[in-house]
Amino acid sequence: LGRGKATVTSAIPLSEPIIHGLQERLRMATGKEIYLETRVDPSIVGGFVAQIGSTIYDGSVRTQLKKVREHLLKSEYR
């Protein structure tokens, strides 16, 4: 039908212009009209996590900090 549902989780509530911008970018990425459901989870610190079906786009600060931590731990033992 050319439609899809995305769930976007952010650390704070998103403004309408940001929601519309995300819908447009996700539409361009998927080629489908996107119905966007938003959620708030302060534990992601910043950025957002978008899920469309089984695909997850994780741009959260929490994940970036986790990657930095893992890199530092690996470097420590070299």
Rosetta constraint file for C-alpha pairs under 8 A:
AtomPair CA 2 CA 31 HARMONIC 7.47 0.50
AtomPair CA 2 CA 32 HARMONIC 4.81 0.50
AtomPair CA 2 CA 33 HARMONIC 6.19 0.50
AtomPair CA 3 CA 32 HARMONIC 4.96 0.50
AtomPair CA 3 CA 33 HARMONIC 4.62 0.50
AtomPair CA 3 CA 34 HARMONIC 5.81 0.50
AtomPair CA 3 CA 35 HARMONIC 7.45 0.50
AtomPair CA 4 CA 32 HARMONIC 6.12 0.50
AtomPair CA 4 CA 33 HARMONIC 6.14 0.50
AtomPair CA 4 CA 34 HARMONIC 4.88 0.50
AtomPair CA 4 CA 35 HARMONIC 6.13 0.50
AtomPair CA 4 CA 52 HARMONIC 7.38 0.50
AtomPair CA 5 CA 34 HARMONIC 5.50 0.50
AtomPair CA 5 CA 35 HARMONIC 4.72 0.50
AtomPair CA 5 CA 36 HARMONIC 5.95 0.50
AtomPair CA 5 CA 37 HARMONIC 7.44 0.50
AtomPair CA 5 CA 52 HARMONIC 6.19 0.50
AtomPair CA 5 CA 53 HARMONIC 7.47 0.50
AtomPair CA 6 CA 34 HARMONIC 6.54 0.50
AtomPair CA 6 CA 35 HARMONIC 6.19 0.50
AtomPair CA 6 CA 36 HARMONIC 4.97 0.50
AtomPair CA 6 CA 37 HARMONIC 6.16 0.50
AtomPair CA 6 CA 50 HARMONIC 6.58 0.50
AtomPair CA 6 CA 51 HARMONIC 5.46 0.50
AtomPair CA 6 CA 52 HARMONIC 4.57 0.50
AtomPair CA 6 CA 53 HARMONIC 7.34 0.50
AtomPair CA 7 CA 36 HARMONIC 5.88 0.50
AtomPair CA 7 CA 37 HARMONIC 4.74 0.50
AtomPair CA 7 CA 38 HARMONIC 5.77 0.50
AtomPair CA 7 CA 39 HARMONIC 7.33 0.50
AtomPair CA 7 CA 50 HARMONIC 5.60 0.50
AtomPair CA 7 CA 51 HARMONIC 5.19 0.50
AtomPair CA 7 CA 52 HARMONIC 6.66 0.50
AtomPair CA 8 CA 36 HARMONIC 7.06 0.50
AtomPair CA 8 CA 37 HARMONIC 6.23 0.50
AtomPair CA 8 CA 38 HARMONIC 4.88 0.50
AtomPair CA 8 CA 39 HARMONIC 6.16 0.50
AtomPair CA 8 CA 48 HARMONIC 6.62 0.50
AtomPair CA 8 CA 49 HARMONIC 5.58 0.50
AtomPair CA 8 CA 50 HARMONIC 4.32 0.50
AtomPair CA 8 CA 51 HARMONIC 6.45 0.50
AtomPair CA 9 CA 38 HARMONIC 5.84 0.50
AtomPair CA 9 CA 39 HARMONIC 4.61 0.50
AtomPair CA 9 CA 40 HARMONIC 5.46 0.50
AtomPair CA 9 CA 41 HARMONIC 6.42 0.50
AtomPair CA 9 CA 48 HARMONIC 5.48 0.50
AtomPair CA 9 CA 49 HARMONIC 5.15 0.50
AtomPair CA 9 CA 50 HARMONIC 6.41 0.50
AtomPair CA 10 CA 14 HARMONIC 7.32 0.50
AtomPair CA 10 CA 38 HARMONIC 7.72 0.50
AtomPair CA 10 CA 39 HARMONIC 6.43 0.50
AtomPair CA 10 CA 40 HARMONIC 5.07 0.50
AtomPair CA 10 CA 41 HARMONIC 5.91 0.50
AtomPair CA 10 CA 42 HARMONIC 7.21 0.50
AtomPair CA 10 CA 44 HARMONIC 6.95 0.50
AtomPair CA 10 CA 46 HARMONIC 6.66 0.50
AtomPair CA 10 CA 47 HARMONIC 6.22 0.50
AtomPair CA 10 CA 48 HARMONIC 4.52 0.50
AtomPair CA 10 CA 49 HARMONIC 6.64 0.50
AtomPair CA 10 CA 60 HARMONIC 7.94 0.50
AtomPair CA 11 CA 40 HARMONIC 5.48 0.50
AtomPair CA 11 CA 41 HARMONIC 4.95 0.50
AtomPair CA 11 CA 42 HARMONIC 4.11 0.50
AtomPair CA 11 CA 43 HARMONIC 6.71 0.50
AtomPair CA 11 CA 44 HARMONIC 5.67 0.50
AtomPair CA 11 CA 45 HARMONIC 5.54 0.50
AtomPair CA 11 CA 46 HARMONIC 5.28 0.50
AtomPair CA 11 CA 47 HARMONIC 7.06 0.50
AtomPair CA 11 CA 48 HARMONIC 7.15 0.50
AtomPair CA 12 CA 40 HARMONIC 5.72 0.50
AtomPair CA 12 CA 41 HARMONIC 7.19 0.50
AtomPair CA 12 CA 42 HARMONIC 6.55 0.50
AtomPair CA 12 CA 46 HARMONIC 7.82 0.50
AtomPair CA 13 CA 39 HARMONIC 7.59 0.50
AtomPair CA 13 CA 40 HARMONIC 6.06 0.50
AtomPair CA 14 CA 18 HARMONIC 6.23 0.50
AtomPair CA 14 CA 19 HARMONIC 6.35 0.50
AtomPair CA 14 CA 38 HARMONIC 7.91 0.50
AtomPair CA 15 CA 19 HARMONIC 6.27 0.50
AtomPair CA 16 CA 20 HARMONIC 6.13 0.50
AtomPair CA 17 CA 21 HARMONIC 6.14 0.50
AtomPair CA 18 CA 22 HARMONIC 6.14 0.50
AtomPair CA 19 CA 23 HARMONIC 6.18 0.50
AtomPair CA 19 CA 36 HARMONIC 7.80 0.50
AtomPair CA 20 CA 24 HARMONIC 6.22 0.50
AtomPair CA 21 CA 25 HARMONIC 6.25 0.50
AtomPair CA 22 CA 26 HARMONIC 6.01 0.50
AtomPair CA 23 CA 27 HARMONIC 5.96 0.50
AtomPair CA 23 CA 33 HARMONIC 7.97 0.50
AtomPair CA 23 CA 34 HARMONIC 5.95 0.50
AtomPair CA 23 CA 35 HARMONIC 7.54 0.50
AtomPair CA 23 CA 36 HARMONIC 6.68 0.50
AtomPair CA 24 CA 28 HARMONIC 6.22 0.50
AtomPair CA 24 CA 34 HARMONIC 8.00 0.50
AtomPair CA 25 CA 29 HARMONIC 6.17 0.50
AtomPair CA 26 CA 30 HARMONIC 6.03 0.50
AtomPair CA 26 CA 34 HARMONIC 6.94 0.50
AtomPair CA 27 CA 31 HARMONIC 5.28 0.50
AtomPair CA 27 CA 32 HARMONIC 5.12 0.50
AtomPair CA 27 CA 33 HARMONIC 5.46 0.50
AtomPair CA 27 CA 34 HARMONIC 5.89 0.50
AtomPair CA 28 CA 32 HARMONIC 7.46 0.50
AtomPair CA 42 CA 46 HARMONIC 7.75 0.50
AtomPair CA 43 CA 62 HARMONIC 7.33 0.50
AtomPair CA 44 CA 48 HARMONIC 7.46 0.50
AtomPair CA 44 CA 60 HARMONIC 5.74 0.50
AtomPair CA 44 CA 61 HARMONIC 6.16 0.50
AtomPair CA 44 CA 62 HARMONIC 4.89 0.50
AtomPair CA 44 CA 63 HARMONIC 7.68 0.50
AtomPair CA 45 CA 60 HARMONIC 7.09 0.50
AtomPair CA 45 CA 61 HARMONIC 5.67 0.50
AtomPair CA 45 CA 62 HARMONIC 5.85 0.50
AtomPair CA 46 CA 60 HARMONIC 5.69 0.50
AtomPair CA 46 CA 61 HARMONIC 5.08 0.50
AtomPair CA 46 CA 62 HARMONIC 7.33 0.50
AtomPair CA 47 CA 59 HARMONIC 5.57 0.50
AtomPair CA 47 CA 60 HARMONIC 4.42 0.50
AtomPair CA 47 CA 61 HARMONIC 5.81 0.50
AtomPair CA 48 CA 58 HARMONIC 6.57 0.50
AtomPair CA 48 CA 59 HARMONIC 5.32 0.50
AtomPair CA 48 CA 60 HARMONIC 4.90 0.50
AtomPair CA 49 CA 56 HARMONIC 7.03 0.50
AtomPair CA 49 CA 57 HARMONIC 5.71 0.50
AtomPair CA 49 CA 58 HARMONIC 4.47 0.50
AtomPair CA 49 CA 59 HARMONIC 5.74 0.50
AtomPair CA 49 CA 60 HARMONIC 6.03 0.50
AtomPair CA 50 CA 56 HARMONIC 5.72 0.50
AtomPair CA 50 CA 57 HARMONIC 5.07 0.50
AtomPair CA 50 CA 58 HARMONIC 6.45 0.50
AtomPair CA 51 CA 55 HARMONIC 5.65 0.50
AtomPair CA 51 CA 56 HARMONIC 4.40 0.50
AtomPair CA 51 CA 57 HARMONIC 6.28 0.50
AtomPair CA 52 CA 56 HARMONIC 6.50 0.50
AtomPair CA 58 CA 63 HARMONIC 7.30 0.50
AtomPair CA 59 CA 63 HARMONIC 7.28 0.50
AtomPair CA 59 CA 64 HARMONIC 7.60 0.50
AtomPair CA 60 CA 64 HARMONIC 6.53 0.50
AtomPair CA 61 CA 65 HARMONIC 6.05 0.50
AtomPair CA 62 CA 66 HARMONIC 6.21 0.50
AtomPair CA 63 CA 67 HARMONIC 6.27 0.50
AtomPair CA 64 CA 68 HARMONIC 6.33 0.50
AtomPair CA 65 CA 69 HARMONIC 6.12 0.50
AtomPair CA 66 CA 70 HARMONIC 6.20 0.50
AtomPair CA 67 CA 71 HARMONIC 6.15 0.50
AtomPair CA 68 CA 72 HARMONIC 6.17 0.50
AtomPair CA 69 CA 73 HARMONIC 6.16 0.50
AtomPair CA 70 CA 74 HARMONIC 6.23 0.50
AtomPair CA 71 CA 75 HARMONIC 6.19 0.50
AtomPair CA 72 CA 76 HARMONIC 6.09 0.50
AtomPair CA 73 CA 77 HARMONIC 6.86 0.50
AtomPair CA 74 CA 78 HARMONIC 6.96 0.50
